[in-house]
Amino acid sequence: MNIGVVLDTNALFISTFKDFKELNFIKRLEHVLNTIEVNGAFSGKVELLVPKIVLNELVQQQSKSYYRKINDLLEYKFHSFEIIKDTNYDNYLRDLFNAYLQSYKFNTEIKVLSYPDIPIEKLINRAIKQYPPFLGKDKETDKGFKDVILWENILEYKRLFPEQTLILFSGDKIFESDYLFKEYRDLFGEELVIVDNEIALVDILGEKLNTNVIQTESNIIFNKFKTVIARSNLSELYKGITYHHPLNSGSYMFRRLKILTLNGLFNEISIHVVNGVEVRYFVIEIGLELIFSESYVHLDNSPTINITDFYEFEIYYYPEGDYFKIFGFESPFDEESVSYSQDFILRQEINNLEPIVDYTSE
């Protein structure tokens, strides 16, 4: 293999779990695989490396959601069926992943990397001195522990396969530390490449393998959507929404929003025909911070309430006009009056000096 792509948790992150019979992150994994394999020139030259700590964290995220939801259901009794909690749900998910690898049909090889063999003295020294990826402050020197294990996985694998080029697929900004770049360069005499999306991944694979690349339509459209929404009129969708505080009975009017994360919910974009026009349909999950103010008049001085959550949006992309339309979205606070919008066209506000995005690392 020429190139190994190390996957961080956020590369396969799923925030909303609805099908607990399946291992949900597999859809994200297969999206990455499809992105690679549409480029036939990559065949046999690229492999995906999934550290065990990443796999365990993804399992834990779904397991946590499962137990939270089923514990809620156990508060109720039903006449037609009984709720049974699986106390070994984590093992069930791991068995699903093992079964997936046994029936794996892609050409791109997947390897699960065991926990690295790290001398305990090295780990303690890194924590005490707060070398990246540790981020501890105010005596919280264990913050970033998972990232340290992932980093040591990368170093250990590179020592075992020095001829292989490694690419880290991660949206966690801690790995872009000058300290880590220097550490990798000093050890191996080359630069570590980091990408945070599939388009960048395909581009760098093409560059490393000296071949032209093909980008999937879904990646191109999603990247365009990400650019447009960063400085868009999305806030207009929430005008008039009121938050009624459950404790002080105060009413807070919507003021502004920040976009924290964007997650595509389905593997590929589908083609729909709307009023005789061919459009591209996809569902996007957006992590939003909605900011409400007690007053319209003195916005800068009035108390605010910040609500952070994930919301689903149904999107049409019109290729001929090159624009996006939100035709359905998940409303905060279950207010029916704002649950759907048939004609909301997402516009890029070029006069906005500040983007409405605040993408945060894992």
C-alpha positions in Angstrom: 0.0 0.0 0.0 1.2 3.5 -0.9 -1.0 5.5 1.4 -2.7 4.9 4.7 -5.6 7.1 5.7 -6.1 7.3 9.5 -9.6 8.0 10.5 -10.4 10.1 13.6 -13.7 9.8 15.4 -15.1 13.1 13.9 -14.5 11.8 10.4 -17.2 9.2 11.0 -19.3 11.1 13.6 -23.0 10.6 13.9 -24.9 12.8 16.3 -28.5 11.5 15.8 -29.2 7.8 16.2 -32.5 6.4 14.9 -31.8 2.8 13.9 -30.4 0.9 16.8 -30.4 -2.4 14.9 -27.6 -1.1 12.8 -24.2 0.3 13.4 -24.9 3.9 12.3 -21.4 5.1 11.5 -21.1 2.5 8.8 -23.0 4.9 6.5 -20.3 7.5 7.0 -17.6 5.0 6.5 -19.1 3.8 3.2 -19.4 7.4 2.1 -15.6 7.8 2.5 -15.0 4.5 0.7 -17.3 5.5 -2.2 -15.4 8.8 -2.4 -12.1 6.9 -2.8 -13.3 4.1 -5.0 -14.9 6.3 -7.7 -11.3 7.0 -8.5 -10.1 3.7 -10.1 -6.5 4.9 -10.1 -6.5 4.6 -6.3 -7.3 0.9 -6.4 -4.8 -1.2 -4.4 -2.9 1.9 -3.3 -5.0 3.3 -0.4 -6.1 1.7 2.8 -8.2 3.0 5.7 -6.7 2.7 9.2 -9.3 2.8 12.1 -7.6 3.0 15.5 -9.3 0.8 18.2 -9.9 3.9 20.4 -11.8 5.5 17.5 -13.9 2.4 17.0 -14.6 2.2 20.7 -15.6 5.8 20.9 -18.0 5.4 18.0 -19.6 2.4 19.6 -19.8 4.3 22.9 -21.6 7.2 21.3 -24.3 5.0 19.8 -24.5 2.9 23.0 -25.0 6.0 25.1 -27.8 7.1 22.9 -29.4 3.7 23.0 -29.5 3.4 26.8 -30.7 7.0 27.2 -33.7 6.3 24.9 -34.6 2.9 26.1 -34.4 4.0 29.8 -36.9 6.7 28.8 -39.2 4.1 27.3 -38.9 1.9 30.4 -40.7 4.6 32.3 -43.9 3.6 30.5 -45.9 0.4 30.2 -47.6 -0.8 26.9 -50.5 -3.2 26.5 -49.2 -4.7 23.2 -45.5 -5.1 23.7 -42.8 -5.2 26.3 -39.6 -3.1 26.3 -36.5 -5.2 26.8 -33.2 -3.6 27.5 -30.1 -5.2 26.0 -27.5 -5.0 28.8 -24.8 -6.1 26.4 -25.5 -3.6 23.6 -21.9 -2.6 23.3 -20.9 -6.2 22.4 -23.8 -6.3 20.0 -22.4 -3.3 18.1 -18.9 -4.7 18.1 -20.3 -8.0 16.7 -22.0 -6.0 13.9 -18.7 -4.4 13.0 -16.9 -7.7 12.9 -19.7 -9.2 10.7 -19.4 -6.1 8.4 -15.6 -6.7 8.0 -16.3 -10.4 7.2 -18.8 -9.5 4.4 -16.8 -6.4 3.3 -17.2 -5.8 -0.5 -15.0 -2.8 -1.1 -11.6 -2.9 -2.7 -10.0 -0.5 -0.3 -8.6 -2.4 2.7 -9.6 -1.5 6.2 -7.3 -2.2 9.2 -8.2 -1.8 12.8 -5.2 -0.6 14.7 -4.7 -2.0 18.2 -3.9 0.3 21.1 -0.3 1.5 20.8 2.4 0.2 23.0 3.3 3.3 24.9 5.8 3.4 27.8 3.9 4.7 30.8 6.7 7.1 31.5 6.3 8.7 28.1 2.6 9.1 28.6 3.0 10.6 32.0 5.7 13.0 30.8 3.5 14.2 28.0 0.6 14.8 30.3 2.6 16.6 33.0 4.3 18.9 30.5 1.0 19.3 28.6 2.6 18.6 25.2 0.0 18.3 22.4 -2.3 16.6 21.9 -2.8 17.0 25.7 -4.7 20.2 26.3 -4.8 20.3 30.1 -5.0 23.5 32.0 -5.9 24.3 35.6 -4.6 20.8 36.6 -6.9 19.1 34.0 -3.9 17.4 32.4 -5.9 14.4 31.1 -7.9 16.5 28.6 -6.9 15.2 25.2 -6.1 11.7 26.4 -8.0 10.0 23.5 -6.1 12.2 21.0 -2.8 11.2 22.5 -3.6 7.5 22.0 -4.6 8.3 18.4 -1.4 10.2 17.9 0.7 7.4 19.3 -1.1 5.0 17.0 0.0 7.2 14.0 3.6 7.2 15.2 3.7 3.5 15.9 2.2 2.6 12.6 4.7 4.8 10.7 7.6 3.2 12.5 6.3 -0.2 11.4 5.7 0.9 7.8 8.1 3.7 7.1 7.6 3.6 3.4 3.9 4.3 3.6 2.6 7.9 3.4 0.1 8.6 6.2 -2.9 11.0 5.9 -4.9 11.9 9.0 -8.6 12.5 8.3 -9.7 14.7 11.3 -11.5 17.9 12.0 -9.8 18.2 15.4 -7.6 21.3 15.2 -5.3 20.1 18.0 -3.5 17.9 15.4 -2.6 21.0 13.4 -0.2 22.0 16.3 3.2 23.1 15.2 4.6 20.9 18.0 3.0 17.8 16.4 4.1 18.7 12.9 7.7 19.1 14.1 7.6 15.9 16.1 6.4 13.9 13.1 9.0 15.7 10.8 11.9 15.1 13.2 11.0 11.4 13.6 10.3 10.5 9.9 11.8 13.3 7.8 8.5 14.1 6.1 5.3 16.1 6.7 2.1 14.7 8.1 -0.8 15.5 5.9 -4.2 16.4 7.6 -7.5 16.7 5.8 -11.0 17.4 7.3 -13.3 16.5 4.4 -13.7 14.1 1.5 -12.9 16.6 -1.2 -9.6 17.5 0.4 -8.9 13.8 0.9 -9.4 12.9 -2.8 -7.4 15.9 -3.9 -4.4 15.0 -1.8 -4.6 11.3 -2.8 -4.5 12.4 -6.4 -1.5 14.6 -5.7 0.4 11.9 -3.8 -0.4 9.3 -6.5 0.2 11.7 -9.4 -3.1 11.1 -11.0 -6.2 13.0 -12.0 -9.2 12.7 -9.6 -12.9 12.4 -9.8 -15.0 14.1 -7.2 -18.5 12.6 -6.4 -21.4 14.9 -7.1 -22.5 14.7 -3.5 -19.1 15.9 -2.2 -19.1 18.8 -4.7 -22.7 19.9 -3.7 -22.1 19.5 0.0 -18.9 21.6 -0.2 -20.8 24.3 -2.2 -23.5 24.2 0.5 -20.9 24.6 3.3 -19.5 27.7 1.6 -22.9 29.3 1.0 -24.3 28.7 4.4 -21.2 30.1 6.2 -22.3 33.6 5.3 -26.0 33.1 4.5 -29.4 34.5 5.5 -30.2 31.4 7.6 -31.1 33.6 10.6 -34.1 34.9 8.7 -35.7 31.4 9.0 -36.0 31.9 12.8 -37.3 35.4 12.9 -40.3 35.7 15.2 -39.5 32.6 17.2 -39.9 33.1 21.0 -38.3 31.0 23.7 -40.4 30.7 26.9 -38.1 30.1 29.8 -39.4 27.2 32.0 -38.1 28.6 35.3 -38.6 32.3 35.2 -41.5 32.4 32.7 -39.7 35.0 30.7 -40.0 35.4 27.0 -36.9 35.7 24.9 -37.0 36.6 21.2 -34.6 35.1 18.6 -31.6 37.3 18.0 -29.0 35.5 16.0 -27.4 32.1 15.4 -24.1 30.3 15.0 -23.5 27.2 13.0 -21.4 24.7 14.9 -21.3 21.6 12.8 -22.7 20.2 9.5 -23.4 16.5 9.1 -24.8 14.8 6.0 -27.4 12.2 7.1 -27.5 10.2 3.9 -24.7 8.7 1.9 -25.6 10.2 -1.5 -27.6 13.0 -2.9 -30.7 11.8 -4.8 -32.4 13.3 -7.9 -36.0 14.7 -7.5 -38.2 16.4 -10.0 -40.0 19.4 -8.6 -42.5 21.2 -10.9 -40.8 19.8 -13.9 -37.4 20.9 -12.8 -34.7 18.3 -11.9 -33.1 19.1 -8.5 -30.8 17.4 -6.0 -32.2 16.4 -2.7 -30.3 15.8 0.5 -30.8 15.9 4.3 -28.3 17.8 6.4 -28.0 17.9 10.2 -26.8 21.3 11.5 -25.5 21.9 15.0 -26.9 25.3 15.9 -26.4 27.7 18.7 -29.6 29.8 18.8 -29.3 33.0 20.8 -32.3 34.7 22.3 -32.6 38.1 23.8 -35.0 39.5 26.4 -35.4 42.7 24.6 -35.4 44.1 21.0 -34.3 47.6 22.1 -31.0 47.1 24.0 -29.7 43.9 22.4 -26.1 44.4 23.5 -27.1 44.9 27.2 -30.1 42.6 27.6 -29.8 39.1 29.1 -29.5 36.3 26.6 -30.4 32.6 26.5 -28.3 30.3 24.3 -29.8 27.0 23.1 -27.5 24.5 21.4 -28.9 21.4 19.6 -28.8 19.5 16.3 -31.6 20.1 13.7 -32.4 18.4 10.5 -32.9 20.3 7.3 -34.3 19.0 4.0 -32.5 20.7 1.1 -33.1 21.1 -2.7 -30.2 22.2 -4.8 -31.2 23.6 -8.2 -28.2 23.1 -10.6 -29.5 25.3 -13.3 -29.9 28.3 -11.0 -27.1 27.2 -8.8 -29.0 27.8 -5.5 -30.2 26.0 -2.5 -33.8 25.9 -1.1 -34.8 24.8 2.4 -38.2 23.2 2.1 -38.4 21.5 5.4 -36.7 21.9 8.7 -36.9 20.6 12.3 -38.3 23.3 14.5 -36.9 24.2 17.9 -39.4 24.0 20.8 -41.9 22.1 18.5 -43.5 25.3 17.3 -45.8 24.3 14.4 -45.7 27.8 12.9 -42.1 27.4 11.9 -41.9 23.7 11.2 -41.8 24.0 7.4 -40.8 26.6 4.8 -41.7 25.9 1.2 -39.9 28.9 -0.4 -36.9 29.7 1.7 -34.0 30.3 -0.7 -30.6 30.2 1.0 -28.6 33.2 -0.1 -25.0 34.0 0.5 -24.8 37.4 2.1 -21.5 38.8 0.7 -21.8 41.9 2.9 -21.6 39.8 6.1 -18.1 40.6 7.4 -18.4 37.8 10.0 -19.4 34.3 9.0 -22.2 32.7 11.1 -20.1 29.5 11.5 -18.1 28.6 14.5 -16.9 25.1 13.6 -15.5 23.5 16.7 -13.2 20.6 17.1 -14.3 17.4 18.6 
